[in-house]
Amino acid sequence: MVRMMEKKAADLLNDYLSAVPLVAILRGVKPDEVLDVSRVLIGHGIRVIEVPLNSPEPFESIRRLGEALGDQCLHGAGTVLTPADVDRVADASGRLIVTPNSDVSVIRRAVERGLVPFPGFMTPTEAFAAIGAGARHIKLFPAATVGTGHLKAIKAVLPRDVGVYAVGGVGAAEMESWRNAGAVGFGIGSEIYQPGRDLAEIDRRAAALVAACAKG
């Protein structure tokens, strides 16, 4: 059964991240497991799901998510590097474009195609370039290499309606300090999913991360 995707991607992202501000990064996920893993995450309220393009057959995983789950999650791709990648993600039913950098050509193509851009940044210059190109959610990446003080300083000059997320080396134990520095949410990779990890362990980790996020 093909699920309908009726709400705008930006509205879904806002709804889902307001409830549970976590993006699940499923690096290495395969098409034959992506639905089972995603359903476990959705069961804990983690509904923003990123399939990095350096995973096996990423466009097939993205297609299956859209076909089977529709608006039950906001799904798309990570490690998106070119406008052509954006087009392939859109054609596969993806609605989210996560990048490690602030390439304005990628951000603008995502906006043109009706997808939500979620670019990475490290400096104020990169952050404002991403915002100027149409991003309303941006990620400090890799966050652990610069620390909370870096984010706090940059947040002081960013527009208040732009959500800033900490991604890269941030897990349950660090969430409170990053929240205090101004992060509104987190991207979680290996702490929640790794190839070969069974569903019971993913379930346990998802529950712990959601609980930690609620306390942060």
Buried (B, 14 or more C-beta within 10 A) or exposed (E): EEBEBEBEBBEBBBEBBEEBBBBBBBBBBBBEBBBEBBBBBBEBBBBBBBBBBEBEBBBBBBBBBBBBBBBBBBBBBBBBBBBEBBBBBBEBBBBBBBBBBBBBEBBBBBBEBEBBBBBBBBEEEBBBBBBEBBBBBBBBBBBBEBEBEBBBEBBEEBEEEBBBBBBBBBBBEBBEBBBEBBBBBBBBBBBBBBEEBEEEBBBEBBEBBBEBBEEB
